[in-house]
Amino acid sequence: MSGRLSNFIAKENDRKLKNLTDKTLLKNRKEVEINGHGTSGYVIKQGSQKGRVLKHIQIKGRNIWTKEQSYSYIE
């Protein structure tokens, strides 16, 4: 019985250590600054292309009014 209990305690300690490591890594992670300073992409901060904006996000507007609908709405 003591072998089964010691195995359980060892597994529980390993699980707690893994959870603690995961929390520490998650807490110390640096986030990427997207949409900072009015851009709609990621700005390179180091290197020869410093200041360049990557991946501009553009969303095209949808015109939901057709000509017939807009004229009938005015009348």
SEFIZA-3560 file (N, C-alpha, C; in Angstrom, 3 decimals):
REM SEFIZA-3560
<numar><xx>0.820</xx><yy>-1.192</yy><zz>0.000</zz><atom>N</atom></numar>
<numar><xx>0.000</xx><yy>0.000</yy><zz>0.000</zz><atom>CA</atom></numar>
<numar><xx>0.864</xx><yy>1.256</yy><zz>0.000</zz><atom>C</atom></numar>
<numar><xx>1.995</xx><yy>1.205</yy><zz>0.701</zz><atom>N</atom></numar>
<numar><xx>2.845</xx><yy>2.396</yy><zz>0.760</zz><atom>CA</atom></numar>
<numar><xx>3.459</xx><yy>2.692</yy><zz>-0.606</zz><atom>C</atom></numar>
<numar><xx>3.712</xx><yy>1.650</yy><zz>-1.423</zz><atom>N</atom></numar>
<numar><xx>4.230</xx><yy>1.855</yy><zz>-2.784</zz><atom>CA</atom></numar>
<numar><xx>3.229</xx><yy>2.585</yy><zz>-3.649</zz><atom>C</atom></numar>
<numar><xx>1.962</xx><yy>2.225</yy><zz>-3.512</zz><atom>N</atom></numar>
<numar><xx>0.908</xx><yy>2.873</yy><zz>-4.284</zz><atom>CA</atom></numar>
<numar><xx>0.751</xx><yy>4.327</yy><zz>-3.849</zz><atom>C</atom></numar>
<numar><xx>0.852</xx><yy>4.567</yy><zz>-2.543</zz><atom>N</atom></numar>
<numar><xx>0.715</xx><yy>5.917</yy><zz>-2.014</zz><atom>CA</atom></numar>
<numar><xx>1.895</xx><yy>6.794</yy><zz>-2.425</zz><atom>C</atom></numar>
<numar><xx>3.107</xx><yy>6.249</yy><zz>-2.367</zz><atom>N</atom></numar>
<numar><xx>4.287</xx><yy>7.040</yy><zz>-2.758</zz><atom>CA</atom></numar>
<numar><xx>4.251</xx><yy>7.355</yy><zz>-4.252</zz><atom>C</atom></numar>
<numar><xx>3.745</xx><yy>6.433</yy><zz>-5.059</zz><atom>N</atom></numar>
<numar><xx>3.600</xx><yy>6.680</yy><zz>-6.499</zz><atom>CA</atom></numar>
<numar><xx>2.599</xx><yy>7.811</yy><zz>-6.736</zz><atom>C</atom></numar>
<numar><xx>1.500</xx><yy>7.786</yy><zz>-6.024</zz><atom>N</atom></numar>
<numar><xx>0.492</xx><yy>8.841</yy><zz>-6.137</zz><atom>CA</atom></numar>
<numar><xx>1.075</xx><yy>10.197</yy><zz>-5.731</zz><atom>C</atom></numar>
<numar><xx>1.825</xx><yy>10.244</yy><zz>-4.645</zz><atom>N</atom></numar>
<numar><xx>2.419</xx><yy>11.497</yy><zz>-4.167</zz><atom>CA</atom></numar>
<numar><xx>3.433</xx><yy>12.022</yy><zz>-5.186</zz><atom>C</atom></numar>
<numar><xx>4.230</xx><yy>11.127</yy><zz>-5.762</zz><atom>N</atom></numar>
<numar><xx>5.221</xx><yy>11.538</yy><zz>-6.760</zz><atom>CA</atom></numar>
<numar><xx>4.534</xx><yy>12.124</yy><zz>-7.995</zz><atom>C</atom></numar>
<numar><xx>3.459</xx><yy>11.481</yy><zz>-8.462</zz><atom>N</atom></numar>
<numar><xx>2.730</xx><yy>12.003</yy><zz>-9.624</zz><atom>CA</atom></numar>
<numar><xx>2.077</xx><yy>13.342</yy><zz>-9.316</zz><atom>C</atom></numar>
<numar><xx>1.544</xx><yy>13.477</yy><zz>-8.116</zz><atom>N</atom></numar>
<numar><xx>0.901</xx><yy>14.732</yy><zz>-7.719</zz><atom>CA</atom></numar>
<numar><xx>1.922</xx><yy>15.868</yy><zz>-7.653</zz><atom>C</atom></numar>
<numar><xx>3.115</xx><yy>15.592</yy><zz>-7.124</zz><atom>N</atom></numar>
<numar><xx>4.172</xx><yy>16.599</yy><zz>-7.076</zz><atom>CA</atom></numar>
<numar><xx>4.609</xx><yy>17.012</yy><zz>-8.481</zz><atom>C</atom></numar>
<numar><xx>4.717</xx><yy>16.040</yy><zz>-9.382</zz><atom>N</atom></numar>
<numar><xx>5.070</xx><yy>16.354</yy><zz>-10.769</zz><atom>CA</atom></numar>
<numar><xx>4.005</xx><yy>17.237</yy><zz>-11.423</zz><atom>C</atom></numar>
<numar><xx>2.743</xx><yy>16.933</yy><zz>-11.170</zz><atom>N</atom></numar>
<numar><xx>1.645</xx><yy>17.716</yy><zz>-11.742</zz><atom>CA</atom></numar>
<numar><xx>1.666</xx><yy>19.151</yy><zz>-11.210</zz><atom>C</atom></numar>
<numar><xx>1.894</xx><yy>19.313</yy><zz>-9.915</zz><atom>N</atom></numar>
<numar><xx>1.947</xx><yy>20.651</yy><zz>-9.321</zz><atom>CA</atom></numar>
<numar><xx>3.133</xx><yy>21.451</yy><zz>-9.860</zz><atom>C</atom></numar>
<numar><xx>4.274</xx><yy>20.792</yy><zz>-10.019</zz><atom>N</atom></numar>
<numar><xx>5.448</xx><yy>21.461</yy><zz>-10.558</zz><atom>CA</atom></numar>
<numar><xx>5.209</xx><yy>21.912</yy><zz>-11.998</zz><atom>C</atom></numar>
<numar><xx>4.551</xx><yy>21.071</yy><zz>-12.792</zz><atom>N</atom></numar>
<numar><xx>4.240</xx><yy>21.437</yy><zz>-14.178</zz><atom>CA</atom></numar>
<numar><xx>3.279</xx><yy>22.621</yy><zz>-14.219</zz><atom>C</atom></numar>
<numar><xx>2.259</xx><yy>22.612</yy><zz>-13.356</zz><atom>N</atom></numar>
<numar><xx>1.313</xx><yy>23.735</yy><zz>-13.305</zz><atom>CA</atom></numar>
<numar><xx>2.016</xx><yy>25.027</yy><zz>-12.897</zz><atom>C</atom></numar>
<numar><xx>2.916</xx><yy>24.952</yy><zz>-11.923</zz><atom>N</atom></numar>
<numar><xx>3.655</xx><yy>26.121</yy><zz>-11.478</zz><atom>CA</atom></numar>
<numar><xx>4.541</xx><yy>26.663</yy><zz>-12.605</zz><atom>C</atom></numar>
<numar><xx>5.200</xx><yy>25.772</yy><zz>-13.336</zz><atom>N</atom></numar>
<numar><xx>6.042</xx><yy>26.174</yy><zz>-14.454</zz><atom>CA</atom></numar>
<numar><xx>5.216</xx><yy>26.839</yy><zz>-15.545</zz><atom>C</atom></numar>
<numar><xx>4.063</xx><yy>26.253</yy><zz>-15.870</zz><atom>N</atom></numar>
<numar><xx>3.186</xx><yy>26.824</yy><zz>-16.896</zz><atom>CA</atom></numar>
<numar><xx>2.704</xx><yy>28.213</yy><zz>-16.505</zz><atom>C</atom></numar>
<numar><xx>2.318</xx><yy>28.391</yy><zz>-15.255</zz><atom>N</atom></numar>
<numar><xx>1.853</xx><yy>29.703</yy><zz>-14.787</zz><atom>CA</atom></numar>
<numar><xx>2.956</xx><yy>30.738</yy><zz>-14.851</zz><atom>C</atom></numar>
<numar><xx>4.173</xx><yy>30.344</yy><zz>-14.464</zz><atom>N</atom></numar>
<numar><xx>5.306</xx><yy>31.266</yy><zz>-14.486</zz><atom>CA</atom></numar>
<numar><xx>5.626</xx><yy>31.696</yy><zz>-15.914</zz><atom>C</atom></numar>
<numar><xx>5.638</xx><yy>30.747</yy><zz>-16.842</zz><atom>N</atom></numar>
<numar><xx>5.918</xx><yy>31.079</yy><zz>-18.235</zz><atom>CA</atom></numar>
<numar><xx>4.832</xx><yy>31.972</yy><zz>-18.819</zz><atom>C</atom></numar>
<numar><xx>3.599</xx><yy>31.698</yy><zz>-18.502</zz><atom>N</atom></numar>
<numar><xx>2.490</xx><yy>32.497</yy><zz>-19.012</zz><atom>CA</atom></numar>
<numar><xx>2.533</xx><yy>33.912</yy><zz>-18.460</zz><atom>C</atom></numar>
<numar><xx>2.917</xx><yy>34.047</yy><zz>-17.208</zz><atom>N</atom></numar>
<numar><xx>2.965</xx><yy>35.357</yy><zz>-16.556</zz><atom>CA</atom></numar>
<numar><xx>4.091</xx><yy>36.228</yy><zz>-17.119</zz><atom>C</atom></numar>
<numar><xx>5.208</xx><yy>35.626</yy><zz>-17.484</zz><atom>N</atom></numar>
<numar><xx>6.368</xx><yy>36.376</yy><zz>-17.953</zz><atom>CA</atom></numar>
<numar><xx>6.401</xx><yy>36.554</yy><zz>-19.473</zz><atom>C</atom></numar>
<numar><xx>5.385</xx><yy>36.111</yy><zz>-20.161</zz><atom>N</atom></numar>
<numar><xx>5.341</xx><yy>36.208</yy><zz>-21.615</zz><atom>CA</atom></numar>
<numar><xx>5.092</xx><yy>37.655</yy><zz>-22.043</zz><atom>C</atom></numar>
<numar><xx>5.804</xx><yy>38.104</yy><zz>-23.072</zz><atom>N</atom></numar>
<numar><xx>5.597</xx><yy>39.446</yy><zz>-23.598</zz><atom>CA</atom></numar>
<numar><xx>4.636</xx><yy>39.364</yy><zz>-24.775</zz><atom>C</atom></numar>
<numar><xx>3.645</xx><yy>40.228</yy><zz>-24.761</zz><atom>N</atom></numar>
<numar><xx>2.660</xx><yy>40.240</yy><zz>-25.824</zz><atom>CA</atom></numar>
<numar><xx>3.139</xx><yy>41.108</yy><zz>-26.981</zz><atom>C</atom></numar>
<numar><xx>2.717</xx><yy>40.760</yy><zz>-28.173</zz><atom>N</atom></numar>
<numar><xx>3.023</xx><yy>41.532</yy><zz>-29.365</zz><atom>CA</atom></numar>
<numar><xx>2.090</xx><yy>42.730</yy><zz>-29.407</zz><atom>C</atom></numar>
<numar><xx>2.647</xx><yy>43.903</yy><zz>-29.736</zz><atom>N</atom></numar>
<numar><xx>1.834</xx><yy>45.114</yy><zz>-29.770</zz><atom>CA</atom></numar>
<numar><xx>1.200</xx><yy>45.260</yy><zz>-31.145</zz><atom>C</atom></numar>
<numar><xx>-0.071</xx><yy>44.928</yy><zz>-31.224</zz><atom>N</atom></numar>
<numar><xx>-0.828</xx><yy>45.065</yy><zz>-32.463</zz><atom>CA</atom></numar>
<numar><xx>-1.808</xx><yy>46.211</yy><zz>-32.278</zz><atom>C</atom></numar>
<numar><xx>-1.989</xx><yy>46.993</yy><zz>-33.306</zz><atom>N</atom></numar>
<numar><xx>-2.828</xx><yy>48.191</yy><zz>-33.308</zz><atom>CA</atom></numar>
<numar><xx>-2.274</xx><yy>49.260</yy><zz>-32.377</zz><atom>C</atom></numar>
<numar><xx>-0.991</xx><yy>49.217</yy><zz>-32.102</zz><atom>N</atom></numar>
<numar><xx>-0.375</xx><yy>50.252</yy><zz>-31.299</zz><atom>CA</atom></numar>
<numar><xx>-0.043</xx><yy>51.455</yy><zz>-32.161</zz><atom>C</atom></numar>
<numar><xx>-0.187</xx><yy>52.622</yy><zz>-31.612</zz><atom>N</atom></numar>
<numar><xx>0.135</xx><yy>53.871</yy><zz>-32.291</zz><atom>CA</atom></numar>
<numar><xx>-0.701</xx><yy>54.056</yy><zz>-33.558</zz><atom>C</atom></numar>
<numar><xx>-1.908</xx><yy>53.541</yy><zz>-33.599</zz><atom>N</atom></numar>
<numar><xx>-2.814</xx><yy>53.771</yy><zz>-34.711</zz><atom>CA</atom></numar>
<numar><xx>-2.588</xx><yy>52.895</yy><zz>-35.921</zz><atom>C</atom></numar>
<numar><xx>-1.703</xx><yy>51.920</yy><zz>-35.843</zz><atom>N</atom></numar>
<numar><xx>-1.492</xx><yy>51.047</yy><zz>-36.988</zz><atom>CA</atom></numar>
<numar><xx>-2.457</xx><yy>49.887</yy><zz>-36.929</zz><atom>C</atom></numar>
<numar><xx>-2.640</xx><yy>49.246</yy><zz>-38.053</zz><atom>N</atom></numar>
<numar><xx>-3.487</xx><yy>48.057</yy><zz>-38.066</zz><atom>CA</atom></numar>
<numar><xx>-2.643</xx><yy>46.837</yy><zz>-38.402</zz><atom>C</atom></numar>
<numar><xx>-1.447</xx><yy>46.795</yy><zz>-37.857</zz><atom>N</atom></numar>
<numar><xx>-0.552</xx><yy>45.677</yy><zz>-38.093</zz><atom>CA</atom></numar>
<numar><xx>0.525</xx><yy>45.643</yy><zz>-37.033</zz><atom>C</atom></numar>
<numar><xx>1.551</xx><yy>44.834</yy><zz>-37.248</zz><atom>N</atom></numar>
<numar><xx>2.653</xx><yy>44.699</yy><zz>-36.296</zz><atom>CA</atom></numar>
<numar><xx>3.827</xx><yy>45.551</yy><zz>-36.764</zz><atom>C</atom></numar>
<numar><xx>4.390</xx><yy>46.362</yy><zz>-35.876</zz><atom>N</atom></numar>
<numar><xx>5.525</xx><yy>47.218</yy><zz>-36.198</zz><atom>CA</atom></numar>
<numar><xx>6.799</xx><yy>46.519</yy><zz>-35.747</zz><atom>C</atom></numar>
<numar><xx>7.776</xx><yy>46.386</yy><zz>-36.672</zz><atom>N</atom></numar>
<numar><xx>9.060</xx><yy>45.775</yy><zz>-36.344</zz><atom>CA</atom></numar>
<numar><xx>9.843</xx><yy>46.742</yy><zz>-35.467</zz><atom>C</atom></numar>
<numar><xx>10.387</xx><yy>46.230</yy><zz>-34.361</zz><atom>N</atom></numar>
<numar><xx>11.051</xx><yy>47.090</yy><zz>-33.377</zz><atom>CA</atom></numar>
<numar><xx>12.571</xx><yy>47.046</yy><zz>-33.451</zz><atom>C</atom></numar>
<numar><xx>13.160</xx><yy>46.016</yy><zz>-34.066</zz><atom>N</atom></numar>
<numar><xx>14.617</xx><yy>45.892</yy><zz>-34.124</zz><atom>CA</atom></numar>
<numar><xx>15.021</xx><yy>45.453</yy><zz>-35.519</zz><atom>C</atom></numar>
<numar><xx>16.281</xx><yy>45.706</yy><zz>-35.860</zz><atom>N</atom></numar>
<numar><xx>16.826</xx><yy>45.228</yy><zz>-37.120</zz><atom>CA</atom></numar>
<numar><xx>16.842</xx><yy>46.294</yy><zz>-38.192</zz><atom>C</atom></numar>
<numar><xx>17.175</xx><yy>45.856</yy><zz>-39.401</zz><atom>N</atom></numar>
<numar><xx>17.322</xx><yy>46.797</yy><zz>-40.504</zz><atom>CA</atom></numar>
<numar><xx>15.989</xx><yy>47.372</yy><zz>-40.969</zz><atom>C</atom></numar>
<numar><xx>14.882</xx><yy>46.679</yy><zz>-40.700</zz><atom>N</atom></numar>
<numar><xx>13.567</xx><yy>47.150</yy><zz>-41.129</zz><atom>CA</atom></numar>
<numar><xx>12.763</xx><yy>47.698</yy><zz>-39.959</zz><atom>C</atom></numar>
<numar><xx>13.452</xx><yy>48.284</yy><zz>-39.000</zz><atom>N</atom></numar>
<numar><xx>12.810</xx><yy>48.842</yy><zz>-37.809</zz><atom>CA</atom></numar>
<numar><xx>11.805</xx><yy>49.917</yy><zz>-38.225</zz><atom>C</atom></numar>
<numar><xx>10.605</xx><yy>49.840</yy><zz>-37.648</zz><atom>N</atom></numar>
<numar><xx>9.555</xx><yy>50.804</yy><zz>-37.947</zz><atom>CA</atom></numar>
<numar><xx>8.629</xx><yy>50.374</yy><zz>-39.059</zz><atom>C</atom></numar>
<numar><xx>8.942</xx><yy>49.323</yy><zz>-39.771</zz><atom>N</atom></numar>
<numar><xx>8.096</xx><yy>48.842</yy><zz>-40.862</zz><atom>CA</atom></numar>
<numar><xx>6.872</xx><yy>48.136</yy><zz>-40.282</zz><atom>C</atom></numar>
<numar><xx>5.729</xx><yy>48.362</yy><zz>-40.903</zz><atom>N</atom></numar>
<numar><xx>4.484</xx><yy>47.758</yy><zz>-40.440</zz><atom>CA</atom></numar>
<numar><xx>4.189</xx><yy>46.540</yy><zz>-41.302</zz><atom>C</atom></numar>
<numar><xx>3.924</xx><yy>45.410</yy><zz>-40.658</zz><atom>N</atom></numar>
<numar><xx>3.598</xx><yy>44.168</yy><zz>-41.355</zz><atom>CA</atom></numar>
<numar><xx>2.119</xx><yy>43.858</yy><zz>-41.223</zz><atom>C</atom></numar>
<numar><xx>1.574</xx><yy>43.254</yy><zz>-42.230</zz><atom>N</atom></numar>
<numar><xx>0.204</xx><yy>42.720</yy><zz>-42.212</zz><atom>CA</atom></numar>
<numar><xx>-0.849</xx><yy>43.761</yy><zz>-41.827</zz><atom>C</atom></numar>
<numar><xx>-1.011</xx><yy>44.760</yy><zz>-42.680</zz><atom>N</atom></numar>
<numar><xx>-2.104</xx><yy>45.698</yy><zz>-42.453</zz><atom>CA</atom></numar>
<numar><xx>-3.424</xx><yy>44.942</yy><zz>-42.593</zz><atom>C</atom></numar>
<numar><xx>-4.313</xx><yy>45.174</yy><zz>-41.681</zz><atom>N</atom></numar>
<numar><xx>-5.612</xx><yy>44.521</yy><zz>-41.706</zz><atom>CA</atom></numar>
<numar><xx>-6.597</xx><yy>45.497</yy><zz>-42.346</zz><atom>C</atom></numar>
<numar><xx>-7.172</xx><yy>45.106</yy><zz>-43.462</zz><atom>N</atom></numar>
<numar><xx>-8.119</xx><yy>45.969</yy><zz>-44.145</zz><atom>CA</atom></numar>
<numar><xx>-9.445</xx><yy>45.232</yy><zz>-44.275</zz><atom>C</atom></numar>
<numar><xx>-10.497</xx><yy>45.895</yy><zz>-43.880</zz><atom>N</atom></numar>
<numar><xx>-11.832</xx><yy>45.325</yy><zz>-43.992</zz><atom>CA</atom></numar>
<numar><xx>-12.612</xx><yy>46.190</yy><zz>-44.969</zz><atom>C</atom></numar>
<numar><xx>-13.045</xx><yy>45.608</yy><zz>-46.056</zz><atom>N</atom></numar>
<numar><xx>-13.794</xx><yy>46.361</yy><zz>-47.049</zz><atom>CA</atom></numar>
<numar><xx>-15.215</xx><yy>46.584</yy><zz>-46.544</zz><atom>C</atom></numar>
<numar><xx>-15.703</xx><yy>47.771</yy><zz>-46.775</zz><atom>N</atom></numar>
<numar><xx>-17.068</xx><yy>48.084</yy><zz>-46.379</zz><atom>CA</atom></numar>
<numar><xx>-18.079</xx><yy>47.407</yy><zz>-47.287</zz><atom>C</atom></numar>
<numar><xx>-19.226</xx><yy>47.120</yy><zz>-46.740</zz><atom>N</atom></numar>
<numar><xx>-20.287</xx><yy>46.493</yy><zz>-47.533</zz><atom>CA</atom></numar>
<numar><xx>-21.374</xx><yy>47.524</yy><zz>-47.780</zz><atom>C</atom></numar>
<numar><xx>-21.691</xx><yy>47.737</yy><zz>-49.027</zz><atom>N</atom></numar>
<numar><xx>-22.772</xx><yy>48.636</yy><zz>-49.369</zz><atom>CA</atom></numar>
<numar><xx>-24.053</xx><yy>47.806</yy><zz>-49.380</zz><atom>C</atom></numar>
<numar><xx>-24.885</xx><yy>47.980</yy><zz>-48.383</zz><atom>N</atom></numar>
<numar><xx>-26.091</xx><yy>47.149</yy><zz>-48.284</zz><atom>CA</atom></numar>
<numar><xx>-27.268</xx><yy>47.767</yy><zz>-49.030</zz><atom>C</atom></numar>
<numar><xx>-27.100</xx><yy>48.983</yy><zz>-49.519</zz><atom>N</atom></numar>
<numar><xx>-28.160</xx><yy>49.643</yy><zz>-50.268</zz><atom>CA</atom></numar>
<numar><xx>-27.940</xx><yy>49.447</yy><zz>-51.753</zz><atom>C</atom></numar>
<numar><xx>-28.946</xx><yy>48.982</yy><zz>-52.450</zz><atom>N</atom></numar>
<numar><xx>-28.889</xx><yy>48.950</yy><zz>-53.906</zz><atom>CA</atom></numar>
<numar><xx>-29.546</xx><yy>50.228</yy><zz>-54.417</zz><atom>C</atom></numar>
<numar><xx>-29.386</xx><yy>50.510</yy><zz>-55.694</zz><atom>N</atom></numar>
<numar><xx>-29.957</xx><yy>51.745</yy><zz>-56.242</zz><atom>CA</atom></numar>
<numar><xx>-31.475</xx><yy>51.766</yy><zz>-56.081</zz><atom>C</atom></numar>
<numar><xx>-32.121</xx><yy>50.637</yy><zz>-56.347</zz><atom>N</atom></numar>
<numar><xx>-33.582</xx><yy>50.597</yy><zz>-56.251</zz><atom>CA</atom></numar>
<numar><xx>-34.046</xx><yy>50.867</yy><zz>-54.822</zz><atom>C</atom></numar>
<numar><xx>-33.360</xx><yy>50.301</yy><zz>-53.860</zz><atom>N</atom></numar>
<numar><xx>-33.746</xx><yy>50.507</yy><zz>-52.466</zz><atom>CA</atom></numar>
<numar><xx>-33.529</xx><yy>51.955</yy><zz>-52.033</zz><atom>C</atom></numar>
<numar><xx>-32.417</xx><yy>52.561</yy><zz>-52.458</zz><atom>N</atom></numar>
<numar><xx>-32.126</xx><yy>53.909</yy><zz>-52.030</zz><atom>CA</atom></numar>
<numar><xx>-33.117</xx><yy>54.898</yy><zz>-52.632</zz><atom>C</atom></numar>
<numar><xx>-33.532</xx><yy>54.672</yy><zz>-53.899</zz><atom>N</atom></numar>
<numar><xx>-34.511</xx><yy>55.576</yy><zz>-54.519</zz><atom>CA</atom></numar>
<numar><xx>-35.893</xx><yy>55.409</yy><zz>-53.894</zz><atom>C</atom></numar>
<numar><xx>-36.272</xx><yy>54.188</yy><zz>-53.587</zz><atom>N</atom></numar>
<numar><xx>-37.587</xx><yy>53.979</yy><zz>-52.995</zz><atom>CA</atom></numar>
<numar><xx>-37.626</xx><yy>54.521</yy><zz>-51.568</zz><atom>C</atom></numar>
<numar><xx>-36.493</xx><yy>54.582</yy><zz>-50.911</zz><atom>N</atom></numar>
<numar><xx>-36.456</xx><yy>55.100</yy><zz>-49.554</zz><atom>CA</atom></numar>
<numar><xx>-36.627</xx><yy>56.623</yy><zz>-49.560</zz><atom>C</atom></numar>
<numar><xx>-36.104</xx><yy>57.290</yy><zz>-50.575</zz><atom>N</atom></numar>
<numar><xx>-36.189</xx><yy>58.751</yy><zz>-50.659</zz><atom>CA</atom></numar>
<numar><xx>-37.609</xx><yy>59.187</yy><zz>-50.983</zz><atom>C</atom></numar>
<numar><xx>-38.292</xx><yy>58.441</yy><zz>-51.839</zz><atom>N</atom></numar>
<numar><xx>-39.637</xx><yy>58.849</yy><zz>-52.274</zz><atom>CA</atom></numar>
<numar><xx>-40.648</xx><yy>58.811</yy><zz>-51.208</zz><atom>C</atom></numar>
//
